[in-house]
Amino acid sequence: MMYLRGVRRSTLLAASLVALIDAALLVVVLHSFLGAGPSTSALGSSPVASSNAAKSSTTTSPPSANSSYRPLRVQPPQTAVERAVNQRMTETSQQALSMLATQSFPSPAVSSTFGAVDAEDSQSATLYGLAFTQELLDIDFATSTRNGLLAWTNYNNSPDTLMGLSTSLSAKVLCVSLTTGPSPVPTATAWNLLAESRTTWRASGLVVSMNPAWTAAMNSGWTSVDPLMVIYDVSGLLTVTTPGHPSVVESIAFGLTLGGASLHPGYGAVALNYWTVN
């Protein structure tokens, strides 16, 4: 059985939702306001970090509902750029509110199958980006579930702070980005087919690079209220193995937006966008 390339939904609703929750929309807004904006392609980026096997723990402890932890926030100076960009982002986000409100996902959880990222790695943006990617893509479909992966994803979310969303809606952005539009997470039907064929995925050769458009955004004078927010370009290889068939090695690339995690100290993931397989 050949590799099923993620989720490629073509409905107008799905396409609109992906565009609206894309954290890199910030780049488009800045381009419009400033009249300039570099390519977001990873081809022109310098590698920040790489790893063949980012490590993650296998704890089964669920997140604490009584945790006093809150992600750090700052109050940026209200410059002309700050006001103009934030206003435009808020206006654009209004179209996404009703769509986000209808989405539901498994409660945040980690397990022996999908473990929490090591606490030390969670303090470094690059290490967290590598570890998150490795855990997301190293899948044995026959021994894991899609809901288990989405629960783990929900545990790793960082609230989207770009669009003025409520706490409950902003926490949905990561899961929506992974289940709407081109994405590495297969549909429920595709997951079952991969499980029946005992297919496994393994990521390797991962490279994390600073997104050049994000650098331009920072240089413009705009400041995120989330001081940990950063947009990376991620690339690497995905080996797909199905018993009875030759292994398939694909080149993968995507944009990964990080920020302060909702449920644990350190970094979390805001959204995954531009998933491509070659």
C-alpha positions in Angstrom: 0.0 0.0 0.0 1.4 3.4 -1.0 1.7 6.4 1.2 -1.5 8.4 1.6 -0.4 12.0 1.4 -2.1 13.6 4.4 -5.5 15.3 4.0 -6.2 17.1 0.8 -9.7 18.5 1.2 -11.0 20.8 -1.5 -14.1 22.3 0.0 -14.4 26.1 0.1 -15.0 25.9 3.9 -11.8 24.0 4.5 -9.8 26.3 2.2 -11.1 29.4 3.9 -10.5 28.1 7.4 -6.9 27.2 6.7 -6.2 30.6 5.3 -7.8 32.4 8.2 -6.1 30.5 11.0 -2.7 30.5 9.3 -0.3 32.3 11.7 1.8 33.3 8.6 -1.1 35.5 7.6 0.8 38.1 9.7 3.3 38.2 6.9 0.6 39.0 4.3 -0.7 41.8 6.4 2.7 43.2 6.9 3.4 43.0 3.2 0.2 45.0 2.5 1.0 47.6 5.2 4.7 48.0 4.5 4.7 47.3 0.7 7.3 44.6 1.0 7.7 41.0 1.9 10.2 38.2 1.2 9.4 34.7 0.1 8.5 32.3 2.8 10.2 29.4 1.0 12.7 27.4 3.1 15.1 27.3 0.2 16.6 30.6 1.1 16.8 30.0 4.8 19.8 29.1 6.8 19.5 26.0 9.0 19.0 26.8 12.7 19.1 23.2 13.9 18.8 19.6 12.7 18.3 16.2 14.2 17.9 12.6 13.1 16.0 11.6 16.3 14.6 14.3 18.5 13.8 12.6 21.8 10.5 12.7 23.7 9.4 11.1 26.9 6.7 8.4 27.2 5.0 9.6 30.4 1.3 8.7 30.8 0.6 11.5 33.3 -2.2 13.8 32.0 -1.9 17.6 32.2 -3.0 19.0 35.5 -6.3 20.7 35.5 -5.3 22.8 38.5 -2.0 24.0 37.2 -1.3 27.7 38.0 0.9 27.9 34.9 0.0 30.6 32.4 1.8 31.4 29.1 3.8 34.6 29.3 2.4 37.7 27.7 3.8 41.2 27.0 2.3 44.5 26.1 3.9 45.8 22.9 4.3 49.6 22.4 1.3 50.9 20.4 3.2 52.1 17.4 1.6 52.9 14.0 2.7 49.5 12.7 1.5 47.7 15.7 -2.0 49.2 15.6 -2.4 48.9 11.9 -1.3 45.2 11.7 -3.3 44.2 14.8 -6.5 45.9 13.5 -6.1 44.2 10.1 -5.5 40.8 11.7 -8.6 41.2 13.9 -10.8 42.2 11.0 -9.6 39.2 9.0 -10.1 36.8 11.8 -13.8 37.5 12.2 -14.6 35.2 9.3 -13.0 32.3 11.2 -14.9 32.7 14.5 -18.0 30.7 13.5 -16.0 28.0 11.8 -13.7 27.5 14.8 -16.7 27.4 17.2 -18.0 24.3 15.4 -14.8 22.3 15.8 -14.3 19.8 18.6 -11.3 17.7 19.4 -10.2 15.1 22.1 -9.2 16.6 25.5 -5.5 17.2 26.0 -3.6 14.1 27.0 -0.2 12.3 26.7 0.3 8.6 26.7 2.9 5.9 26.3 2.3 6.1 22.6 2.4 9.8 22.3 4.6 11.1 25.0 5.3 14.6 26.4 8.3 16.4 24.9 11.2 16.4 27.3 10.9 19.4 29.7 14.5 20.6 28.8 13.8 20.5 25.1 10.6 22.5 25.7 12.7 25.4 26.8 14.4 25.7 23.4 12.4 26.7 20.3 14.6 24.7 17.9 14.8 21.6 20.1 11.0 21.8 20.7 10.3 22.2 17.0 12.4 19.1 16.2 10.9 17.0 19.0 7.4 18.0 18.2 7.9 17.1 14.6 9.5 13.8 15.4 6.7 12.8 17.7 4.0 13.9 15.3 5.3 12.0 12.4 6.7 8.8 14.0 3.6 6.7 13.8 2.7 3.0 14.0 -0.8 3.2 12.7 -1.7 -0.4 13.9 -0.8 0.4 17.5 -2.0 4.0 17.9 -5.2 6.0 17.2 -6.0 9.2 15.5 -7.8 10.5 18.6 -4.7 9.7 20.6 -2.5 11.8 18.3 -5.0 14.7 18.4 -5.2 14.5 22.2 -1.4 14.7 22.3 -1.5 17.6 19.8 -4.0 19.4 22.0 -1.7 19.0 25.0 1.1 20.6 23.0 -1.0 23.6 21.7 0.1 27.2 22.1 -2.8 29.7 21.9 -3.1 31.7 18.6 -2.5 35.3 19.8 -2.7 36.9 16.3 -6.4 37.2 15.8 -7.9 38.3 19.0 -9.7 35.0 19.6 -11.1 33.8 22.9 -9.0 31.4 25.0 -11.2 28.4 24.0 -11.1 29.2 20.3 -7.4 30.1 20.2 -6.6 26.7 21.7 -8.3 24.9 18.7 -6.1 26.5 16.0 -3.3 23.8 16.1 -5.7 20.9 15.8 -7.7 22.6 13.1 -4.5 23.3 11.1 -3.7 19.6 11.3 -7.1 18.3 10.2 -8.1 20.9 7.6 -6.3 21.3 4.2 -3.0 19.7 3.3 -1.8 18.1 6.5 0.3 15.2 7.8 -2.7 13.9 9.9 -4.7 11.4 7.8 -8.5 11.4 7.9 -10.1 8.8 10.1 -10.8 6.6 7.1 -7.3 6.9 5.8 -5.9 6.2 9.3 -7.9 2.9 9.4 -6.6 1.8 6.1 -3.0 2.5 7.2 -3.7 0.6 10.4 -5.1 -2.4 8.5 -2.0 -2.5 6.3 0.3 -2.1 9.4 2.0 0.9 7.9 4.5 2.9 9.9 6.0 6.4 9.4 9.4 7.5 10.5 10.8 11.0 10.2 14.6 11.6 9.8 17.0 14.3 8.7 14.9 17.0 10.1 16.1 20.6 9.7 14.6 23.7 11.3 15.2 27.1 9.7 14.0 30.5 10.6 11.3 31.6 8.2 12.7 34.7 6.4 9.3 36.4 6.3 9.1 36.1 10.1 12.4 37.8 10.4 11.1 40.6 8.2 8.0 40.9 10.4 10.2 41.4 13.5 12.4 43.9 11.7 9.3 45.9 10.7 8.7 47.0 14.3 5.7 44.8 15.0 5.8 42.8 18.2 3.9 39.8 19.2 2.1 39.7 22.6 3.6 36.2 22.9 7.3 36.7 23.5 8.0 33.1 22.5 6.3 33.2 19.2 8.4 32.3 16.1 7.7 30.8 12.7 10.1 28.1 11.4 10.4 26.3 8.1 10.9 22.6 8.7 12.1 20.0 6.2 13.2 16.4 6.2 12.5 12.9 5.1 9.5 10.6 5.8 10.0 6.9 5.4 6.8 4.9 4.9 7.0 1.2 5.5 4.2 -1.3 4.7 4.8 -5.0 5.0 5.0 -6.7 1.6 5.9 -3.5 -0.2 9.2 -1.5 -0.7 9.7 1.3 1.7 8.9 4.8 0.3 11.1 7.8 1.3 9.5 11.2 0.7 10.8 14.7 1.1 8.6 16.8 3.4 8.4 20.5 4.2 6.0 22.7 6.1 5.8 25.9 8.2 5.6 25.5 12.0 4.6 28.4 14.2 5.5 28.1 17.9 4.7 30.1 21.0 4.2 29.8 24.7 2.5 26.5 25.5 -1.0 26.5 27.0 -0.6 23.7 29.5 3.1 23.4 30.4 6.1 25.7 30.7 8.1 26.4 27.6 7.2 26.1 24.0 4.1 24.8 22.3 2.8 24.7 18.7 0.4 27.3 17.3 -0.2 25.9 13.8 1.3 23.7 11.1 0.9 25.1 7.5 2.0 24.6 3.9 2.4 20.8 4.3 4.1 19.5 1.1 5.4 16.1 0.1 7.7 15.5 -2.9 
